[in-house]
Amino acid sequence: MPNIDYTLKITDLIMILAVFIGPIVAVRLTDKINETKKAYERKLAIFKSLMTTRANTLAVVHVEALNTIDVEFNNNNTKEKAVIEAWKLYLAHLNSFDEKDTSWGSRRNDYFIDLLYTMGISIGVTFEKSYLKSTSYIPKAYYDQENEQIELRQKLISLLSGYSDLNISIKKQKVN
C-alpha cells in the first residue's frame, strides 16, 4: 500500500486561499474602480453643465448643477474640499443680493469663475481664469427674450395686483 501524505503545506494553503479569495477581491476591486469612475463622471457632468450655461445662470440646468456640488464633491479630498469652499463663498454671495450694490454682479461673476476654476483643477480639466471669463456665448435674442419675459411678468403682476391700469382704445374700422 502506498504511503499518502495528507499534511497541508503552506503553499497548498496559500493556493486554496487564492482560489477562494481571489475572485472575491477581484470583484470588490472592479466595483471600487467602477464607483470611482461613476463618481468622476458625475463631477464632470456638473462641471460641463456649469460651463455650458455660464452665460445663462438662470437656466434650470445651471441651478441644478450648482445644487449638486456638495452632494458629489467630497470634503475629505483636498482638491474637492477647495471646490466645496469655493461653492460656499459663491452661494453666500448669491444669497446676499443687494440692489443698491452696483458691484454685486461683477463679484458674483468672480466667485463663479473661481468655482469653475477650482472645480476644473479637482477633476483634471483646467482652464485659465481669463479664458473662463471671456469665452461664454449667449445670443442677443436669448438675452432680449429673457428681458421681455421679465418685463411682461412685472407688468402683468402690476396690473393684476391693481397697481396699474389697462388702457383700451376702440377704433372704428373703415368699411369699403
Backbone torsions as a table, in degrees:
resi	resn	phi	psi	omega
1	MET	NA	132.7	-177.9
2	PRO	-71.5	148.8	178.9
3	ASN	-89.3	113.3	-177.7
4	ILE	-102.7	129.6	179.8
5	ASP	-93.7	112.3	-178.9
6	TYR	-96.7	9.7	-179.4
7	THR	-78.9	145.3	178.1
8	LEU	-91.5	131.5	175.2
9	LYS	-93.1	161.5	179.6
10	ILE	-60.2	-39.2	179.7
11	THR	-65.0	-35.3	177.2
12	ASP	-66.4	-42.3	179.3
13	LEU	-63.9	-42.1	177.9
14	ILE	-62.8	-40.9	179.4
15	MET	-63.8	-42.8	179.6
16	ILE	-63.5	-46.0	178.6
17	LEU	-61.7	-41.9	-179.5
18	ALA	-62.8	-38.6	-179.6
19	VAL	-65.9	-38.7	-177.9
20	PHE	-87.1	-41.2	-174.5
21	ILE	-85.7	-31.5	-177.7
22	GLY	-51.8	-52.4	179.8
23	PRO	-63.6	-34.9	179.0
24	ILE	-64.9	-45.9	178.8
25	VAL	-63.1	-40.9	-179.7
26	ALA	-62.7	-43.0	179.4
27	VAL	-65.5	-43.2	179.1
28	ARG	-62.6	-43.0	178.9
29	LEU	-64.1	-41.9	177.9
30	THR	-61.6	-43.8	177.9
31	ASP	-61.1	-43.2	-179.7
32	LYS	-64.1	-43.5	178.7
33	ILE	-62.9	-43.7	179.5
34	ASN	-64.2	-41.4	179.2
35	GLU	-65.9	-40.2	177.4
36	THR	-62.6	-42.5	179.1
37	LYS	-64.7	-42.8	179.2
38	LYS	-64.9	-40.6	178.4
39	ALA	-62.0	-42.7	177.9
40	TYR	-62.1	-43.6	-178.9
41	GLU	-63.6	-36.2	177.5
42	ARG	-67.1	-41.3	178.1
43	LYS	-65.2	-41.5	178.2
44	LEU	-63.6	-38.5	178.6
45	ALA	-63.3	-40.3	176.7
46	ILE	-62.1	-47.9	-179.8
47	PHE	-59.2	-46.0	179.9
48	LYS	-62.8	-41.2	178.7
49	SER	-61.4	-43.5	179.4
50	LEU	-68.1	-37.1	178.5
51	MET	-66.5	-44.1	-175.9
52	THR	-74.0	-18.6	-179.4
53	THR	-113.3	15.3	-175.1
54	ARG	-65.4	-19.9	175.2
55	ALA	-92.0	-5.9	-178.4
56	ASN	-134.5	72.5	-173.1
57	THR	-71.7	-7.2	175.5
58	LEU	-88.8	-5.3	179.9
59	ALA	-62.6	140.0	-179.3
60	VAL	-57.9	-41.9	180.0
61	VAL	-59.5	-38.8	179.5
62	HIS	-63.3	-48.8	-179.1
63	VAL	-64.6	-40.8	177.5
64	GLU	-61.6	-42.0	179.0
65	ALA	-62.8	-43.9	177.7
66	LEU	-58.9	-42.7	-175.6
67	ASN	-75.6	-5.9	176.1
68	THR	-104.2	-0.5	-179.2
69	ILE	-57.6	-51.7	-176.0
70	ASP	-74.0	-8.4	174.1
71	VAL	-83.2	-40.3	-173.3
72	GLU	-94.2	-28.7	-179.2
73	PHE	-93.5	141.9	-168.8
74	ASN	-106.3	133.4	178.7
75	ASN	-71.9	-14.6	-177.5
76	ASN	-82.3	-17.4	179.2
77	ASN	-96.5	130.3	-174.7
78	THR	-58.4	-47.2	-179.3
79	LYS	-65.5	-40.0	-179.3
80	GLU	-74.0	-29.6	175.9
81	LYS	-62.8	-37.1	176.9
82	ALA	-63.2	-35.6	177.2
83	VAL	-64.7	-46.1	179.8
84	ILE	-60.4	-42.0	179.0
85	GLU	-64.7	-42.9	178.2
86	ALA	-63.8	-38.9	178.1
87	TRP	-65.1	-42.0	179.4
88	LYS	-62.4	-41.9	177.8
89	LEU	-63.5	-44.1	179.8
90	TYR	-64.5	-45.2	179.9
91	LEU	-61.9	-44.4	178.4
92	ALA	-59.4	-40.0	178.7
93	HIS	-67.4	-43.3	178.7
94	LEU	-58.9	-37.5	-177.8
95	ASN	-82.6	3.1	-179.7
96	SER	-114.5	29.5	-176.3
97	PHE	-58.1	134.3	177.7
98	ASP	-137.3	116.6	-177.8
99	GLU	-60.1	-27.7	-177.9
100	LYS	-79.1	-17.7	-178.2
101	ASP	-84.0	103.4	-175.4
102	THR	-72.9	-17.5	-179.7
103	SER	-98.0	4.3	-177.5
104	TRP	-58.7	-46.5	-178.2
105	GLY	-62.2	-41.0	178.9
106	SER	-65.0	-44.2	178.1
107	ARG	-66.8	-35.6	176.9
108	ARG	-58.7	-45.2	179.4
109	ASN	-63.9	-40.6	178.5
110	ASP	-62.4	-45.0	177.7
111	TYR	-62.1	-40.3	-179.9
112	PHE	-66.2	-42.4	178.1
113	ILE	-63.6	-40.2	176.1
114	ASP	-60.1	-41.2	178.2
115	LEU	-62.8	-48.6	178.9
116	LEU	-60.4	-44.1	-178.9
117	TYR	-61.8	-47.4	180.0
118	THR	-64.8	-41.8	179.3
119	MET	-64.2	-42.3	178.4
120	GLY	-59.5	-44.6	178.3
121	ILE	-60.2	-42.7	-175.6
122	SER	-66.6	-27.3	-179.8
123	ILE	-105.7	3.5	175.5
124	GLY	82.9	21.8	177.3
125	VAL	-121.8	96.1	-172.4
126	THR	-104.3	140.3	173.9
127	PHE	-132.7	151.2	173.4
128	GLU	-72.9	149.2	180.0
129	LYS	-60.3	-37.7	179.8
130	SER	-62.8	-36.0	177.1
131	TYR	-65.3	-45.2	-179.2
132	LEU	-62.2	-35.3	-178.6
133	LYS	-73.9	-32.2	-167.3
134	SER	-109.8	2.6	-172.5
135	THR	-116.3	13.4	176.9
136	SER	-86.1	155.7	-177.4
137	TYR	-138.1	135.8	170.5
138	ILE	-141.1	127.0	-179.4
139	PRO	-60.8	146.5	179.0
140	LYS	-58.4	-34.7	179.6
141	ALA	-61.5	-37.2	176.2
142	TYR	-63.9	-45.0	-179.9
143	TYR	-61.4	-47.1	179.2
144	ASP	-62.4	-44.3	-179.3
145	GLN	-61.1	-43.2	179.2
146	GLU	-62.7	-44.8	179.0
147	ASN	-64.3	-39.5	177.8
148	GLU	-64.6	-40.6	178.9
149	GLN	-64.7	-40.3	178.2
150	ILE	-63.2	-46.9	-179.7
151	GLU	-62.6	-43.3	179.3
152	LEU	-61.2	-45.7	179.1
153	ARG	-61.7	-43.8	-179.2
154	GLN	-62.6	-43.2	-179.8
155	LYS	-68.3	-39.4	179.0
156	LEU	-65.7	-41.9	177.8
157	ILE	-63.3	-42.9	178.6
158	SER	-61.5	-42.9	179.5
159	LEU	-65.6	-49.8	-177.1
160	LEU	-69.5	-23.5	178.7
161	SER	-85.8	-6.4	178.3
162	GLY	86.3	10.7	-179.8
163	TYR	-86.3	-13.4	178.2
164	SER	-140.7	162.7	-178.1
165	ASP	-104.6	158.4	175.8
166	LEU	-104.9	112.6	179.3
167	ASN	-88.0	127.0	-180.0
168	ILE	-124.0	133.7	175.1
169	SER	-124.6	137.9	-179.3
170	ILE	-108.6	129.6	-179.9
171	LYS	-118.1	140.8	176.3
172	LYS	-79.1	137.6	178.3
173	GLN	-99.4	132.1	-179.6
174	LYS	-72.7	133.7	178.3
175	VAL	-103.0	129.8	179.9
176	ASN	-88.9	NA	NA
